[in-house]
Amino acid sequence: MTESDRRIEDLEIRLTHQEMTIQDLSSQLYDQRLVIDRLEAAVRSMTSRLKDLHPGNADLPVNERPPHY
């Protein structure tokens, strides 16, 4: 095997590993997007339910001091 053949083989091996890594990362990114979508839907649902519990307070105070201060 010549030096050029060995270098080409090494590059092909590296390329294969990079392609596998990219595919793995793409799959993980897709899975995370699904989780984020579910979490966003849950937050929207909880926000809606909270507003239904307090219809007069559509904009609930965020950092209001407790009454004992």
C-alpha positions in Angstrom: 0.0 0.0 0.0 1.4 3.3 -1.0 1.5 6.4 1.1 -1.2 8.0 -1.0 -3.4 5.0 -0.6 -3.0 5.0 3.1 -3.8 8.7 3.3 -6.9 8.3 1.2 -8.0 5.4 3.4 -7.4 7.4 6.5 -9.5 10.3 5.0 -12.3 7.9 4.1 -12.4 6.5 7.6 -12.5 10.0 9.1 -15.2 11.0 6.7 -17.3 8.0 7.7 -16.9 8.8 11.4 -17.8 12.4 10.8 -20.9 11.4 8.9 -22.0 9.1 11.7 -21.4 11.8 14.2 -23.5 14.3 12.2 -26.3 11.8 11.9 -26.2 11.1 15.7 -26.3 14.8 16.5 -29.1 15.4 14.0 -31.1 12.6 15.7 -30.5 14.0 19.1 -31.5 17.5 17.9 -34.8 16.2 16.5 -35.5 14.3 19.8 -34.8 17.5 21.8 -37.1 19.5 19.5 -39.9 17.1 20.3 -39.3 17.4 24.0 -39.3 21.2 23.7 -42.5 21.2 21.7 -44.2 19.1 24.4 -42.9 21.4 27.2 -44.1 24.5 25.4 -47.5 23.0 25.0 -47.6 22.1 28.7 -46.6 25.6 29.6 -49.3 27.1 27.4 -51.9 24.7 28.9 -50.8 25.6 32.5 -50.9 29.3 31.7 -54.4 29.0 30.3 -55.5 27.0 33.3 -54.0 29.6 35.7 -55.7 32.4 33.9 -59.0 30.5 34.1 -58.5 30.2 37.9 -57.9 34.0 38.2 -60.0 35.6 35.5 -59.6 39.1 36.9 -55.8 38.8 37.0 -55.0 38.0 33.4 -51.6 39.6 34.0 -50.5 38.1 37.3 -47.9 40.0 39.3 -44.5 38.5 38.9 -42.3 39.7 41.8 -44.8 41.0 44.2 -43.7 41.3 47.9 -45.5 39.0 50.3 -48.0 40.6 52.6 -45.9 40.1 55.7 -43.3 42.7 54.6 
